Amino acid sequence: MARQSQTDLAVLGALSIKPMTGYELRQAITEVLGHFWHESFGQIYPCLANLQQLGFVRSTSADRSSTYRITAAGRRELARRLRDEPERQQPRNATLLRVFFGASLDEDDLVAILDRTERQAREQLATLAAAREQIANGTHNAAHGRYWLATVSAGEHAARAQLDWVNETRTTLLAPQLSSGRDSP
């Protein structure tokens, strides 16, 4: 599934929960889906225009903004797209890129990378704990709650795995070397 199709899926899914303006849609994607998905304004507005042209959303204007609603055809399209097998996306992990080329770093640089990665994973766990509490307290749409909790759980597992990796990497890469130092060229 192409990137645009993924954006369409995220927008249709968000609008299936409630009607929103483009700004509210971007905010909802950032705040609610942000632990596993993101979209920019530059992606959302062309997507909305395309989905409207296809008849999957409609808009009503008030003041200077438009509110978008998913149509019956849009709900059918959302269900169809949700059943499609997702395209495997190649990962891009800036931390692993730096560790892969870590032989070019000083040990202090590697320690800083690992410390930053640990801090980010712990922040992610705190954010997800807050999301879990909001969902459990019913401050979000109850019909979707158990599905949302499943994505929160995936995020928690990923963050804990990141912490495990940081600890393992500290042990394997920062343990005292048996040799006299770094490999010579």
C-alpha positions as CSV (number, residue, x, y, z in Angstrom):
1,M,0.0,0.0,0.0
2,A,1.5,3.3,-1.0
3,R,2.3,6.1,1.4
4,Q,-0.7,8.1,0.2
5,S,-3.0,5.1,0.8
6,Q,-1.7,4.9,4.3
7,T,-2.5,8.6,4.8
8,D,-5.9,8.1,3.4
9,L,-6.4,5.2,5.8
10,A,-5.3,7.3,8.8
11,V,-7.6,10.2,7.8
12,L,-10.6,8.0,7.1
13,G,-10.1,6.2,10.4
14,A,-9.8,9.4,12.4
15,L,-12.9,10.8,10.8
16,S,-14.8,7.5,11.5
17,I,-14.5,8.5,15.2
18,K,-15.9,12.0,14.8
19,P,-16.1,14.9,12.3
20,M,-13.2,17.3,12.5
21,T,-11.6,20.3,10.8
22,G,-8.2,19.7,9.1
23,Y,-6.5,21.3,12.1
24,E,-8.4,19.1,14.6
25,L,-7.6,16.0,12.4
26,R,-3.9,16.8,12.5
27,Q,-4.0,17.3,16.3
28,A,-6.0,14.1,16.8
29,I,-3.5,12.1,14.7
30,T,-0.6,13.6,16.6
31,E,-2.1,13.2,20.1
32,V,-4.0,9.9,19.7
33,L,-2.0,8.0,17.0
34,G,1.3,9.7,17.7
35,H,2.9,6.8,19.5
36,F,2.8,4.9,16.2
37,W,1.8,7.2,13.3
38,H,2.2,10.8,12.2
39,E,1.0,12.9,9.3
40,S,1.9,16.5,8.4
41,F,-0.5,19.3,7.4
42,G,1.1,19.0,4.0
43,Q,-0.2,15.4,3.8
44,I,-3.6,15.9,5.4
45,Y,-5.1,18.7,3.3
46,P,-4.4,17.2,-0.1
47,C,-5.6,13.9,1.3
48,L,-8.9,15.5,2.4
49,A,-9.4,17.1,-1.0
50,N,-8.8,13.7,-2.7
51,L,-11.1,11.8,-0.4
52,Q,-13.8,14.5,-0.9
53,Q,-13.4,14.2,-4.7
54,L,-13.8,10.4,-4.3
55,G,-17.0,10.9,-2.2
56,F,-15.4,9.3,0.9
57,V,-15.7,12.5,3.0
58,R,-17.8,15.7,2.8
59,S,-17.2,19.0,4.3
60,T,-19.3,21.8,5.7
61,S,-17.9,25.3,6.0
62,A,-18.4,27.5,9.0
63,D,-16.5,30.8,9.5
64,R,-13.1,30.2,7.9
65,S,-12.7,26.5,8.4
66,S,-14.4,23.3,7.1
67,T,-15.5,20.4,9.1
68,Y,-15.0,17.0,7.4
69,R,-17.3,14.0,7.9
70,I,-16.8,10.5,6.6
71,T,-19.6,9.3,4.3
72,A,-21.2,5.9,4.1
73,A,-19.0,5.2,1.0
74,G,-16.0,6.4,3.1
75,R,-16.9,3.9,5.9
76,R,-17.1,1.1,3.3
77,E,-13.7,2.2,1.9
78,L,-12.2,2.4,5.4
79,A,-13.3,-1.2,6.1
80,R,-12.0,-2.4,2.8
81,R,-8.6,-0.7,3.4
82,L,-8.4,-2.0,6.9
83,R,-8.7,-5.6,5.6
84,D,-5.9,-5.1,3.1
85,E,-2.5,-6.5,4.1
86,P,-0.3,-3.6,5.1
87,E,2.8,-3.0,3.0
88,R,6.0,-3.7,4.9
89,Q,7.8,-0.5,5.4
90,Q,11.6,-0.4,5.6
91,P,12.7,0.9,9.0
92,R,14.7,4.1,9.4
93,N,16.3,4.2,12.8
94,A,18.7,7.1,13.3
95,T,20.0,5.6,16.5
96,L,20.9,2.3,15.0
97,L,22.6,4.1,12.1
98,R,24.9,5.8,14.5
99,V,25.6,2.6,16.5
100,F,26.3,0.7,13.3
101,F,29.1,3.1,12.5
102,G,30.0,3.4,16.2
103,A,33.7,2.4,15.6
104,S,34.1,6.0,14.4
105,L,32.8,7.4,17.8
106,D,34.5,8.0,21.1
107,E,33.0,5.9,24.0
108,D,31.5,9.1,25.5
109,D,29.6,9.7,22.3
110,L,28.2,6.2,22.3
111,V,27.2,6.6,26.0
112,A,25.4,9.9,25.1
113,I,23.5,8.1,22.3
114,L,22.5,5.3,24.7
115,D,21.5,7.7,27.4
116,R,19.3,9.7,25.0
117,T,17.7,6.5,23.7
118,E,17.0,5.4,27.3
119,R,15.5,8.8,28.2
120,Q,13.3,8.8,25.1
121,A,12.0,5.2,25.8
122,R,11.2,6.2,29.4
123,E,9.4,9.3,28.2
124,Q,7.4,7.2,25.8
125,L,6.4,4.8,28.6
126,A,5.2,7.7,30.6
127,T,3.2,9.1,27.7
128,L,1.7,5.7,27.1
129,A,0.8,5.2,30.7
130,A,-1.1,8.5,30.6
131,A,-2.9,7.4,27.4
132,R,-3.7,4.0,29.0
133,E,-5.2,5.8,32.1
134,Q,-7.3,8.2,29.9
135,I,-8.7,5.3,27.9
136,A,-9.4,3.2,31.0
137,N,-11.2,6.2,32.6
138,G,-13.4,6.5,29.6
139,T,-12.3,10.0,28.6
140,H,-12.1,8.7,25.0
141,N,-14.7,7.0,22.9
142,A,-15.6,3.7,24.7
143,A,-16.4,1.8,21.5
144,H,-12.8,2.1,20.4
145,G,-11.1,1.8,23.8
146,R,-10.1,-1.9,23.7
147,Y,-8.6,-1.4,20.2
148,W,-6.7,1.7,21.3
149,L,-5.4,-0.1,24.4
150,A,-4.0,-2.8,22.0
151,T,-1.9,-0.1,20.2
152,V,-0.8,1.4,23.6
153,S,0.3,-2.1,24.6
154,A,2.4,-2.4,21.4
155,G,4.0,0.9,22.1
156,E,4.8,-0.2,25.7
157,H,6.3,-3.4,24.5
158,A,8.4,-1.5,22.0
159,A,9.7,1.0,24.6
160,R,10.5,-1.8,27.0
161,A,12.4,-3.7,24.3
162,Q,14.3,-0.4,23.5
163,L,15.3,-0.2,27.2
164,D,16.4,-3.9,27.1
165,W,18.5,-3.2,24.0
166,V,20.1,-0.2,25.6
167,N,21.1,-2.3,28.7
168,E,22.4,-5.1,26.5
169,T,24.3,-2.7,24.3
170,R,25.9,-1.0,27.3
171,T,27.1,-4.4,28.5
172,T,28.4,-5.6,25.2
173,L,29.9,-2.4,23.7
174,L,31.0,-0.6,26.9
175,A,32.4,-3.5,28.9
176,P,36.1,-3.5,29.5
177,Q,37.8,-4.8,26.3
178,L,40.0,-7.9,26.5
179,S,42.3,-6.3,23.9
180,S,44.3,-3.1,24.4
181,G,41.7,-0.9,22.9
182,R,40.0,-0.3,19.5
183,D,40.8,-2.4,16.5
184,S,43.7,-0.9,14.5
185,P,43.1,-0.2,10.9
